[in-house]
Amino acid sequence: MTLHDQTGFTVNPLLFVPVANFPQVTALPERHTLPGAELLVFRFANGYGAAVTRQMSRPDDTAFEFCVLDCTLPEPQPCLTTPVAAAFRSGLSHTDAHALLMLAERLPLHERCVEANTALIEEEF
């Protein structure tokens, strides 16, 4: 069986990997393909972000893993001090992961961002 995409190219269904979409989240993720999984890294304007992994071998209702990220550092790092997720979460459904993403995107401005804004306000140009 072959499929055709919108450009008319043939797509091999064995190579096709469905991607997880989160339409109500405003940040576009960086997509990474891992063996048997898809990793989405979101960076939000509030200084936080999220890592969402979809395990292809698991049933859809438990296929997702979630972690809040501190994106104020050069490389995003897990952040386990927010009310959204104080730990790495696994066994989540798409709906659960989507809800956590929306909460992370709506966190108050990260403390480092607040400090940087304050320093800029006090700076004379």
C-alpha positions as CSV (number, residue, x, y, z in Angstrom):
1,M,0.0,0.0,0.0
2,T,1.3,3.5,-0.8
3,L,0.1,6.9,0.3
4,H,0.5,10.2,-1.4
5,D,1.1,13.5,0.4
6,Q,-0.3,16.8,-0.8
7,T,2.7,17.4,-3.1
8,G,2.0,14.1,-4.9
9,F,5.1,12.3,-3.5
10,T,4.7,8.7,-2.6
11,V,4.9,8.0,1.1
12,N,5.9,4.6,2.4
13,P,3.5,3.8,5.2
14,L,6.2,1.8,7.0
15,L,8.2,4.9,7.4
16,F,5.3,7.1,8.3
17,V,5.4,8.1,11.9
18,P,2.3,10.0,13.3
19,V,3.2,13.2,15.1
20,A,1.6,14.5,18.2
21,N,-0.1,17.9,17.8
22,F,-1.1,20.3,20.6
23,P,-3.1,23.0,18.8
24,Q,-4.0,25.2,21.8
25,V,-0.3,25.6,22.7
26,T,1.1,28.8,21.1
27,A,4.8,27.7,21.1
28,L,5.9,25.5,18.2
29,P,8.1,22.6,19.4
30,E,11.4,21.4,18.2
31,R,10.8,17.9,17.0
32,H,13.3,15.1,17.6
33,T,13.0,11.5,16.4
34,L,14.3,8.9,18.9
35,P,14.3,5.1,18.5
36,G,10.6,4.2,19.1
37,A,9.7,7.7,20.3
38,E,9.1,11.3,19.3
39,L,10.5,14.1,21.5
40,L,8.9,17.6,21.4
41,V,10.8,20.4,23.2
42,F,8.7,23.5,23.8
43,R,10.1,26.9,24.9
44,F,7.6,29.4,26.3
45,A,7.9,33.2,26.6
46,N,7.7,33.0,30.4
47,G,11.2,31.4,30.6
48,Y,9.8,27.8,31.0
49,G,9.4,25.1,28.6
50,A,8.4,21.4,28.4
51,A,9.7,18.2,27.1
52,V,7.0,15.8,25.8
53,T,7.9,12.3,24.7
54,R,5.5,10.0,22.8
55,Q,6.5,6.4,23.2
56,M,5.3,4.6,20.0
57,S,5.2,1.1,21.6
58,R,2.7,2.2,24.3
59,P,-1.1,2.4,23.9
60,D,-2.3,5.9,23.2
61,D,-3.8,6.4,26.7
62,T,-0.4,6.0,28.3
63,A,2.1,6.9,25.5
64,F,3.2,10.3,26.8
65,E,5.8,11.5,29.2
66,F,6.1,15.1,30.4
67,C,8.7,17.3,32.1
68,V,8.7,21.1,32.8
69,L,12.0,22.7,31.6
70,D,13.9,25.8,32.7
71,C,14.6,27.6,29.5
72,T,16.5,30.5,31.0
73,L,19.7,28.5,30.8
74,P,21.7,28.0,27.6
75,E,20.4,24.4,27.4
76,P,17.0,23.7,28.8
77,Q,17.1,21.7,32.0
78,P,14.4,19.8,33.9
79,C,12.6,22.1,36.4
80,L,11.0,20.2,39.3
81,T,10.0,23.2,41.4
82,T,6.8,24.3,39.6
83,P,3.2,23.5,40.6
84,V,2.6,22.1,37.1
85,A,4.8,19.0,37.6
86,A,7.1,18.6,40.5
87,A,8.4,15.4,39.0
88,F,8.9,13.7,35.6
89,R,5.5,12.4,34.6
90,S,4.9,9.2,32.5
91,G,2.0,7.1,31.5
92,L,0.0,10.1,30.3
93,S,-2.6,10.3,27.6
94,H,-2.5,13.0,24.9
95,T,-5.2,14.9,26.8
96,D,-3.2,14.9,30.0
97,A,0.0,16.0,28.2
98,H,-1.9,18.8,26.4
99,A,-3.3,20.1,29.7
100,L,0.1,20.1,31.4
101,L,1.6,22.0,28.4
102,M,-1.1,24.6,28.6
103,L,-0.5,25.0,32.4
104,A,3.3,25.3,31.8
105,E,2.8,27.9,29.2
106,R,0.7,30.0,31.6
107,L,3.2,29.9,34.5
108,P,4.2,33.3,35.8
109,L,7.4,34.8,34.4
110,H,10.4,32.8,35.5
111,E,12.4,34.4,38.4
112,R,15.5,34.9,36.2
113,C,13.4,36.7,33.6
114,V,12.0,39.0,36.3
115,E,15.5,39.7,37.6
116,A,16.7,40.5,34.1
117,N,13.7,42.8,33.4
118,T,14.4,44.6,36.7
119,A,18.0,45.1,35.8
120,L,17.1,46.5,32.4
121,I,14.6,48.9,33.9
122,E,17.2,50.3,36.3
123,E,19.8,50.6,33.5
124,E,20.5,54.0,32.0
125,F,20.9,54.2,28.3
